[in-house]
Amino acid sequence: MSRPYPRIVTSKRLQAGITHVPVQYKPLQNFRYPIDNSITFERWYMETYLSSDARDRVYLPVQWTALYCNGKFGEDKNVIRTLQQFLDKLDTTKKYYTIVQFDDGILNNIDHLDIKVFAMSGPRIDYPLPLLCTPHKFRFDEKRDIFASFVGRETHPIRTEMIKQLEGKEGYYISTKEHGMKEYCRILARSKYALCPRGYGINSFRVQEAIEFGAIPVYISDKWVWPYNTENFEYGIILKPEENIHEFLQFTDTHMYDTKINHLNTTKHLFTYPGCKKMMLQELAKNESN
């Protein structure tokens, strides 16, 4: 299968606006999640970086998520220690920025650096990004005969409570059983609403996946990542776990469904790798004096 976002082959010379990072701190991730995610956004951004992308802040292309995931999901102390040695030697007179997807954010100490963290999750998020993966390869022409759906594991109490609240209700497809990727995507394509409860991390790939297949994302959490620093979630629905999900969806379906679909269609480009990169570069340009 060809890459949805092809790599750009650039000169091996160090480009303007990017920090040299030794290859051991830029590994490929040993597993894919989702399983058809051909390249993470962190790596795609690094591989598509051009000198014209340079801003006042210098890009630090450490592949945090791959390092941590390959290192026992952050539990390999040797990985943390050796990376810290590299970080401690960085020029502290420079201003940096970096990208991290890892659920727990950057585990290393970066307090000595003037660095802006573009993050999809974690305790430190200087500029929040949506949790992104490459587009799924499937396309469907389906009737939206499912009112709302969720296919996934019970990895957080919020998911358990959501399932308890909705399981067995007419029009809902709720399942914790394993589905193939094609069937999972088909269910999204058949759904008017896609339930996106947080799991271990506070963000969810399901928001992007719902938008990709034209379902309105319903982000259920006790904490939220507001993509691009906007609390305007007009393309979806934000709910606290204690709220009545069914009643809220019924109200939305009656009064706001068409409006939300229109917003979804006009903002879906922001949930792609190129759209996210554009927003990042705009943010960096806007804040070049900071």
Buried (B, 14 or more C-beta within 10 A) or exposed (E): EEEBBEEEEEEEEEBEBBBEBEEEBBBEBEEEEEEBBBBBBBBBBBBBBEEEBBBBBBBBBBBBBBBBBBBEEBEBEEBBEBBBEBBEEBEEEBBBBBBBBBBBBBBBEBEEBEBBBBBBBBEEBBBBBBBBBBBBEBEEEBEEEBBBBBBBEBEBEBBBBBBEBBEEEEBBBBBEEEEEEEEBBBBBBBBBBBBBBBBEBBBBBBBBBBBBBBBBBBBBBEEBBBBBEEEEBBBBBBBEBEEEBBEBBEEBBEEBBEEBBEBBEEBBEBBBBEBBBEBBBEBBEEBEEE
